[in-house]
């Protein structure tokens, strides 16, 4: 049984199936359990849950939700509390800086961490709450049908066997290449690219700026992002996550391996080797990076619907966006929590899914569009256009009001502005229902 609604509706018994064991899928499973539902299963296409990826940022609005789930104590020791965001042009001129997280007056921190840390923590919590059988691997969704009010998912294993799962609700949390989304938008095709290539890696280095700063450097077409995601307390060095993005010179193919590292390292060095960085030695940072991954920068076009009967989308499956503004993982967490809240407070599950979409989809569409113009990082484009040779005083290029409004406007769009985060309550509250 899942939950008894606080307002006295009949007991609702539902089986919920989640496709995808990334941040969105795992957080959704935990959030549904927190709402009182213990019949939740997460299906993952890979033979095992692999906590891949480099660094990510979780903004205070999502940290608030993770704290409400009781996960903050497990995450914080393996993360960095981000203290500031600082943006520079290639000449090393500071264009804009702002405090972040607790330093900015939020009640919750902004956390920078390895994606693997977050996935491992979420997966462990799913198993603790729902049992080992709640995570099913080697199960790739290959078909989706409806019968007698149920959704039937057809899952294939690598050995060719097929499993049919009948479920009351199905949630597509299977990322930018979502099979669930493709079932409803079969003509959509692969994710579009903006012609930019991203190179990513991590390396241990001495601290820079405050020691817990995120630095973003850029001109009108290129970006270099650096921030620490872990600390070696024995040496006081930090693990720096770096991302370099610039226009592709050749067709992009996602790749990772030692044989590619040398070529990838040289590509990044050619683009950014002459730039003035606020602390890290780029050549040394690249040389100390053992594995460099290369990706085309892609997103998804906004769609008019996420919900189809008793099926809906969360995270990148619903609104994949360019990786600017630290919103990918953040909004996946918020999606999960808002969806659980609506399922806990609506007597009709179909109405709950629709209410979730009505709350989240317009905002996420606006955020996707904002990220296509590089979100708050567009100040770097403007700075280059207005002063390509650099400047002595940023006030000769921008007014403080213009810079602050770009930052504030993006925060409001992403619903992580300080006033909203500090004054509102977590998306799912234990006083919203009476759990069995």
ZIVEN-V787433 format. One record per residue. RES is the residue in three letters. OMEGA is omega in radians with two decimals (999 if undefined). Layout:
<<RES	OMEGA> <RES	OMEGA>>
This chain:
<<UNK	-3.10> <UNK	-3.07> <UNK	2.99> <UNK	-3.09> <UNK	-3.08> <UNK	-3.08> <UNK	2.95> <UNK	3.11> <UNK	3.14> <UNK	3.12> <UNK	3.14> <UNK	3.10> <UNK	-3.07> <UNK	2.96> <UNK	-3.07> <UNK	3.14> <UNK	3.12> <UNK	3.11> <UNK	3.13> <UNK	-3.10> <UNK	3.02> <UNK	-3.10> <UNK	-3.11> <UNK	-3.08> <UNK	-3.12> <UNK	3.11> <UNK	3.08> <UNK	3.13> <UNK	3.14> <UNK	-3.12> <UNK	3.11> <UNK	3.07> <UNK	3.11> <UNK	3.11> <UNK	3.07> <UNK	-3.10> <UNK	-3.12> <UNK	3.09> <UNK	-3.10> <UNK	3.11> <UNK	3.12> <UNK	3.12> <UNK	-3.10> <UNK	-3.10> <UNK	-3.11> <UNK	3.11> <UNK	3.06> <UNK	3.11> <UNK	-3.06> <UNK	-3.13> <UNK	-3.09> <UNK	3.04> <UNK	-3.13> <UNK	-3.05> <UNK	3.03> <UNK	3.10> <UNK	3.03> <UNK	-3.09> <UNK	-3.03> <UNK	3.13> <UNK	3.08> <UNK	3.08> <UNK	3.06> <UNK	-3.12> <UNK	3.10> <UNK	3.08> <UNK	3.12> <UNK	3.08> <UNK	3.12> <UNK	-3.04> <UNK	-3.01> <UNK	-3.13> <UNK	3.12> <UNK	-3.04> <UNK	-2.99> <UNK	-3.13> <UNK	-3.11> <UNK	-3.10> <UNK	3.06> <UNK	3.00> <UNK	-3.11> <UNK	-3.04> <UNK	-3.10> <UNK	2.96> <UNK	-3.14> <UNK	-3.11> <UNK	-3.05> <UNK	2.96> <UNK	-3.09> <UNK	-3.14> <UNK	-3.13> <UNK	3.08> <UNK	3.11> <UNK	3.13> <UNK	-3.08> <UNK	2.97> <UNK	3.07> <UNK	3.04> <UNK	3.13> <UNK	3.04> <UNK	-3.10> <UNK	3.13> <UNK	3.13> <UNK	3.11> <UNK	3.05> <UNK	3.08> <UNK	3.12> <UNK	-3.13> <UNK	2.83> <UNK	-3.06> <UNK	2.99> <UNK	-3.06> <UNK	3.00> <UNK	3.07> <UNK	-3.13> <UNK	3.11> <UNK	-3.12> <UNK	-3.14> <UNK	3.13> <UNK	-3.14> <UNK	-3.14> <UNK	-3.13> <UNK	3.11> <UNK	3.14> <UNK	3.06> <UNK	-3.14> <UNK	-3.14> <UNK	-3.08> <UNK	-2.95> <UNK	3.14> <UNK	-3.11> <UNK	-3.09> <UNK	3.14> <UNK	3.08> <UNK	-3.11> <UNK	3.14> <UNK	-3.11> <UNK	-3.11> <UNK	-3.10> <UNK	3.13> <UNK	-3.13> <UNK	3.13> <UNK	-3.11> <UNK	3.13> <UNK	3.14> <UNK	3.06> <UNK	3.06> <UNK	3.10> <UNK	-3.14> <UNK	2.96> <UNK	3.13> <UNK	3.07> <UNK	3.11> <UNK	-3.04> <UNK	-3.11> <UNK	3.06> <UNK	-3.12> <UNK	3.12> <UNK	3.10> <UNK	3.12> <UNK	-3.09> <UNK	3.12> <UNK	3.08> <UNK	-3.14> <UNK	3.08> <UNK	-2.99> <UNK	3.10> <UNK	3.11> <UNK	3.05> <UNK	-3.08> <UNK	3.12> <UNK	3.12> <UNK	-2.97> <UNK	2.87> <UNK	-3.01> <UNK	3.10> <UNK	-3.01> <UNK	3.03> <UNK	3.11> <UNK	3.11> <UNK	-3.13> <UNK	3.11> <UNK	-3.13> <UNK	3.09> <UNK	-3.02> <UNK	-3.11> <UNK	-3.02> <UNK	3.13> <UNK	-3.09> <UNK	3.12> <UNK	3.11> <UNK	3.08> <UNK	3.10> <UNK	3.12> <UNK	3.12> <UNK	3.03> <UNK	3.08> <UNK	3.00> <UNK	-3.06> <UNK	3.08> <UNK	3.06> <UNK	3.11> <UNK	3.08> <UNK	-3.05> <UNK	3.03> <UNK	-3.13> <UNK	3.05> <UNK	-3.07> <UNK	-3.09> <UNK	-3.02> <UNK	3.08> <UNK	-3.12> <UNK	2.91> <UNK	3.12> <UNK	3.08> <UNK	3.11> <UNK	3.13> <UNK	2.95> <UNK	-3.09> <UNK	-3.11> <UNK	-3.01> <UNK	3.10> <UNK	3.02> <UNK	-3.07> <UNK	3.14> <UNK	3.03> <UNK	-3.14> <UNK	3.14> <UNK	3.12> <UNK	-3.12> <UNK	2.96> <UNK	-3.02> <UNK	3.14> <UNK	-3.13> <UNK	-3.07> <UNK	3.02> <UNK	-3.13> <UNK	3.04> <UNK	-3.09> <UNK	2.97> <UNK	3.13> <UNK	3.11> <UNK	3.08> <UNK	-3.13> <UNK	3.10> <UNK	-3.08> <UNK	-3.13> <UNK	3.08> <UNK	-3.11> <UNK	3.12> <UNK	-3.07> <UNK	2.97> <UNK	3.13> <UNK	-3.09> <UNK	3.03> <UNK	3.01> <UNK	-3.13> <UNK	-3.09> <UNK	3.12> <UNK	-2.97> <UNK	-3.10> <UNK	3.13> <UNK	3.13> <UNK	3.14> <UNK	-3.13> <UNK	3.11> <UNK	3.13> <UNK	-3.14> <UNK	3.13> <UNK	-3.09> <UNK	-2.95> <UNK	-3.05> <UNK	-3.12> <UNK	-3.10> <UNK	3.10> <UNK	-3.11> <UNK	-3.13> <UNK	3.06> <UNK	-3.04> <UNK	3.01> <UNK	-3.01> <UNK	-3.12> <UNK	-3.14> <UNK	3.13> <UNK	3.12> <UNK	-3.13> <UNK	-3.10> <UNK	3.13> <UNK	-3.04> <UNK	-3.06> <UNK	3.13> <UNK	3.12> <UNK	-3.13> <UNK	-3.11> <UNK	2.86> <UNK	3.08> <UNK	-3.07> <UNK	2.98> <UNK	3.04> <UNK	3.02> <UNK	3.05> <UNK	3.13> <UNK	-3.07> <UNK	-3.13> <UNK	2.95> <UNK	-2.95> <UNK	3.12> <UNK	-3.09> <UNK	-3.12> <UNK	3.08> <UNK	3.06> <UNK	-3.07> <UNK	3.05> <UNK	3.06> <UNK	-3.08> <UNK	3.08> <UNK	-3.14> <UNK	-2.94> <UNK	3.10> <UNK	-3.07> <UNK	3.10> <UNK	-3.07> <UNK	3.03> <UNK	3.07> <UNK	3.06> <UNK	-3.02> <UNK	-3.08> <UNK	3.14> <UNK	-3.14> <UNK	-3.07> <UNK	3.04> <UNK	3.10> <UNK	-3.11> <UNK	3.05> <UNK	-3.08> <UNK	-3.09> <UNK	3.13> <UNK	3.11> <UNK	3.13> <UNK	3.12> <UNK	-3.12> <UNK	3.08> <UNK	-3.14> <UNK	-3.01> <UNK	3.05> <UNK	3.12> <UNK	-3.10> <UNK	-3.12> <UNK	3.13> <UNK	3.09> <UNK	3.11> <UNK	3.13> <UNK	3.14> <UNK	3.12> <UNK	3.06> <UNK	-3.12> <UNK	-3.12> <UNK	3.11> <UNK	-2.96> <UNK	-2.96> <UNK	3.14> <UNK	-3.13> <UNK	-3.12> <UNK	3.06> <UNK	3.11> <UNK	-3.13> <UNK	3.08> <UNK	3.14> <UNK	3.13> <UNK	-3.13> <UNK	3.08> <UNK	3.02> <UNK	3.06> <UNK	3.02> <UNK	-3.11> <UNK	-3.12> <UNK	3.13> <UNK	3.06> <UNK	3.13> <UNK	3.05> <UNK	3.14> <UNK	3.14> <UNK	3.13> <UNK	-3.14> <UNK	-3.08> <UNK	-3.10> <UNK	-3.06> <UNK	3.13> <UNK	-3.12> <UNK	-3.08> <UNK	3.05> <UNK	-3.10> <UNK	-3.09> <UNK	3.12> <UNK	3.02> <UNK	-3.08> <UNK	-3.11> <UNK	2.86> <UNK	3.11> <UNK	-3.13> <UNK	-3.14> <UNK	3.13> <UNK	-3.11> <UNK	-3.11> <UNK	3.08> <UNK	3.13> <UNK	-3.10> <UNK	-3.12> <UNK	3.13> <UNK	3.12> <UNK	3.11> <UNK	3.12> <UNK	3.14> <UNK	-3.13> <UNK	3.01> <UNK	3.04> <UNK	-2.99> <UNK	-3.09> <UNK	-3.10> <UNK	-3.08> <UNK	-3.07> <UNK	-3.04> <UNK	-3.11> <UNK	-3.12> <UNK	3.10> <UNK	-3.04> <UNK	3.13> <UNK	-3.07> <UNK	-3.11> <UNK	3.09> <UNK	-3.13> <UNK	-3.12> <UNK	3.01> <UNK	-3.10> <UNK	3.10> <UNK	999>>
